[in-house]
Amino acid sequence: MPKLVVAIDGVVLKEVSLAKERTTLGRRPYNDIVIDNLAVSGEHAVLHMIGSDVYLEDLNSTNGTYVNARAIRKQALEHNDVIEVGKYKIRYLAVNGATFDVPPRLAAAGLAPASAPVPLSAGVTAPVPLGGGASAVIRVLSGSGAGREVSLQKVVTTIGKPGVAVAAVTRRLQGYVVAPIDGGTTLNGEPLGAEAVALQDGDVLELGGTRMQFVNG
């Protein structure tokens, strides 16, 4: 089953399996793939699946739809094509069989193959790096969720509140890194830039006034 891997600034946000004949992409919440960013039109693009082929069609979006850095109106997709909408990069994976290889650019972003696979939807598995401790968590220190712990077992875990501040914690071979996605995030009192930063046990993150601590057990 074909898949899309959605990323921004090298951080993978989500994976979507293409199971329908028509899959819409845009900012509005009724789309099949919602990307809540002003650079993305309300109804930005649509993917048509005809047999084993997938076609991408731009829906007269304001900022255009690009495949491998070229603007398109409608185009058949090939394995490993990179779709660009706004600042988001969406890699198309024409998956056939039980597993797929992590593309080089995603490997550079911290998704290099390792020995332990994590199950994904539709029976597909992807190798996951084994960086950091097996029981690493984000512990909420303030606000209504104080005391709650979020396990970091997935490759990418998003934290924060959409529309206020959101960051992504990514599991890499060397350990864990954090990068802001939307809004302001501070690490130990210092604002995070666009690049991912390595997390150390006890580091304190703050997103939208909520303090959280990284605990690498």
C-alpha positions as CSV (number, residue, x, y, z in Angstrom):
1,M,0.0,0.0,0.0
2,P,1.5,3.4,-0.9
3,K,2.4,5.7,1.9
4,L,3.2,9.4,2.5
5,V,5.8,10.5,5.1
6,V,5.1,14.2,6.1
7,A,8.1,16.2,7.4
8,I,9.2,19.7,8.1
9,D,12.8,20.9,8.7
10,G,13.9,17.2,8.7
11,V,11.5,16.2,11.5
12,V,8.9,13.6,10.5
13,L,5.4,14.5,11.7
14,K,3.2,11.7,10.4
15,E,2.9,8.8,8.1
16,V,-0.3,8.3,6.0
17,S,-1.3,5.1,4.1
18,L,-3.1,5.8,0.8
19,A,-6.1,3.4,1.0
20,K,-8.7,5.4,-0.9
21,E,-9.2,6.3,-4.5
22,R,-9.2,10.0,-3.6
23,T,-7.2,11.5,-0.8
24,T,-7.4,15.2,-0.1
25,L,-4.7,17.4,1.4
26,G,-5.1,20.9,2.8
27,R,-5.4,23.2,5.8
28,R,-9.2,22.6,6.4
29,P,-10.0,20.0,9.0
30,Y,-12.2,18.0,6.7
31,N,-9.3,17.0,4.5
32,D,-7.9,13.4,4.7
33,I,-4.4,14.9,5.3
34,V,-4.6,18.1,7.4
35,I,-1.6,20.4,7.4
36,D,-2.5,23.4,9.6
37,N,-0.3,26.1,8.2
38,L,-1.1,29.3,6.5
39,A,1.2,28.5,3.5
40,V,-1.1,25.6,2.7
41,S,-4.5,26.3,1.1
42,G,-7.7,25.1,2.6
43,E,-8.1,22.6,-0.2
44,H,-4.5,22.4,-1.6
45,A,-4.2,19.1,-3.5
46,V,-5.7,15.7,-4.1
47,L,-4.1,12.3,-4.7
48,H,-5.9,9.9,-7.1
49,M,-5.2,6.2,-6.8
50,I,-6.0,4.3,-10.0
51,G,-5.0,0.7,-9.8
52,S,-1.4,0.7,-8.7
53,D,-0.7,4.2,-9.9
54,V,-1.0,7.4,-7.8
55,Y,-1.6,10.9,-9.4
56,L,-1.1,14.2,-7.6
57,E,-3.2,17.1,-8.6
58,D,-2.9,20.7,-7.5
59,L,-6.3,22.3,-6.7
60,N,-5.5,25.8,-7.8
61,S,-3.6,26.4,-4.5
62,T,-2.3,29.8,-3.6
63,N,1.4,28.8,-3.2
64,G,1.4,25.8,-5.6
65,T,2.3,22.2,-5.3
66,Y,5.8,20.9,-6.2
67,V,7.2,17.5,-6.9
68,N,11.0,17.2,-6.7
69,A,11.2,21.0,-6.7
70,R,9.2,21.5,-9.9
71,A,5.7,23.0,-9.9
72,I,3.0,20.7,-11.1
73,R,-0.7,20.7,-12.1
74,K,-1.2,17.0,-12.3
75,Q,1.5,14.3,-12.2
76,A,2.0,10.6,-11.7
77,L,4.1,9.9,-8.7
78,E,7.1,7.6,-8.5
79,H,8.7,5.9,-5.5
80,N,10.7,8.3,-3.4
81,D,9.2,11.5,-5.1
82,V,9.2,14.5,-2.7
83,I,6.0,16.6,-2.7
84,E,6.4,20.1,-1.3
85,V,3.5,22.2,0.0
86,G,4.6,25.3,1.8
87,K,7.6,24.4,4.0
88,Y,6.4,20.8,4.3
89,K,8.1,17.9,2.5
90,I,6.0,14.8,1.8
91,R,7.8,11.7,0.6
92,Y,5.9,9.2,-1.5
93,L,6.7,5.6,-0.9
94,A,5.2,3.1,-3.3
95,V,5.3,0.3,-0.7
96,N,4.8,-3.3,-2.0
97,G,5.4,-6.1,0.5
98,A,5.9,-6.2,4.2
99,T,8.7,-3.7,4.7
100,F,10.2,-0.6,3.2
101,D,13.6,1.0,3.3
102,V,14.0,4.4,5.0
103,P,15.1,6.9,2.3
104,P,18.5,8.5,2.6
105,R,17.1,12.0,3.5
106,L,15.0,10.5,6.3
107,A,18.0,8.5,7.5
108,A,19.9,11.8,7.7
109,A,17.1,13.2,9.9
110,G,17.6,10.4,12.4
111,L,15.6,7.5,10.9
112,A,18.5,5.3,10.0
113,P,17.8,1.5,10.0
114,A,18.3,-0.4,13.2
115,S,17.5,-3.9,14.4
116,A,14.1,-3.5,16.0
117,P,11.0,-2.8,13.7
118,V,8.0,-1.0,15.0
119,P,4.6,-2.0,13.4
120,L,2.8,0.6,11.3
121,S,-0.6,0.6,9.8
122,A,-1.6,-2.0,7.1
123,G,1.0,-4.5,8.2
124,V,4.0,-2.3,7.1
125,T,7.0,-2.1,9.4
126,A,9.8,0.4,9.5
127,P,13.1,0.1,11.2
128,V,13.5,2.3,14.3
129,P,16.7,3.6,15.8
130,L,17.5,2.4,19.3
131,G,19.0,5.6,20.7
132,G,18.5,6.7,24.3
133,G,17.1,4.7,27.2
134,A,14.2,2.3,26.8
135,S,12.0,4.1,29.2
136,A,12.6,7.8,28.3
137,V,9.6,10.0,29.0
138,I,8.5,13.6,29.0
139,R,7.2,14.6,32.4
140,V,4.7,17.5,32.7
141,L,5.8,19.8,35.5
142,S,3.1,22.5,35.4
143,G,-0.4,23.3,34.2
144,S,-3.5,21.1,34.4
145,G,-1.5,18.0,33.2
146,A,1.2,18.3,35.9
147,G,2.5,14.9,36.9
148,R,1.5,13.3,33.6
149,E,4.2,11.3,31.7
150,V,4.4,10.9,27.9
151,S,6.4,7.8,26.8
152,L,8.9,8.3,24.0
153,Q,8.7,4.9,22.4
154,K,7.8,6.1,18.9
155,V,10.2,7.5,16.4
156,V,8.7,10.9,16.7
157,T,6.5,12.2,19.6
158,T,4.9,15.6,19.3
159,I,4.3,17.6,22.5
160,G,2.5,20.9,23.3
161,K,-0.8,22.4,22.2
162,P,-1.7,23.0,18.5
163,G,-2.1,26.7,17.8
164,V,0.0,27.6,20.9
165,A,3.3,25.8,20.8
166,V,4.2,22.4,19.4
167,A,7.6,20.6,19.3
168,A,8.7,17.2,18.1
169,V,11.0,14.8,20.1
170,T,12.7,12.4,17.7
171,R,14.5,9.2,18.7
172,R,17.9,8.9,17.0
173,L,20.7,6.4,17.1
174,Q,22.6,8.7,19.6
175,G,19.7,9.5,21.8
176,Y,16.8,12.0,21.6
177,V,16.6,15.4,19.9
178,V,13.9,18.1,20.1
179,A,12.9,20.7,17.4
180,P,10.1,23.3,17.4
181,I,7.3,22.8,14.9
182,D,5.0,25.7,15.7
183,G,5.2,28.6,18.2
184,G,8.0,29.2,20.7
185,T,9.8,26.5,22.7
186,T,12.6,27.0,25.2
187,L,15.1,24.5,26.4
188,N,16.5,25.2,29.9
189,G,15.4,28.8,29.5
190,E,16.9,29.3,26.1
191,P,14.8,29.7,22.9
192,L,15.1,26.8,20.4
193,G,16.2,27.7,16.9
194,A,15.2,25.9,13.7
195,E,17.7,23.1,14.2
196,A,17.1,20.0,16.3
197,V,19.0,20.0,19.7
198,A,20.1,16.9,21.6
199,L,18.3,16.3,24.9
200,Q,20.0,15.4,28.1
201,D,18.5,13.7,31.2
202,G,16.8,16.4,33.3
203,D,16.5,19.0,30.6
204,V,13.4,21.3,31.0
205,L,11.3,22.3,28.0
206,E,8.7,25.1,28.1
207,L,5.9,25.3,25.5
208,G,3.1,27.9,25.8
209,G,3.7,28.4,29.5
210,T,3.8,24.7,30.3
211,R,7.0,23.3,31.7
212,M,8.1,19.7,30.9
213,Q,11.1,17.6,31.8
214,F,13.0,15.1,29.7
215,V,13.7,12.0,31.8
216,N,16.0,9.4,30.2
217,G,15.4,6.4,32.4
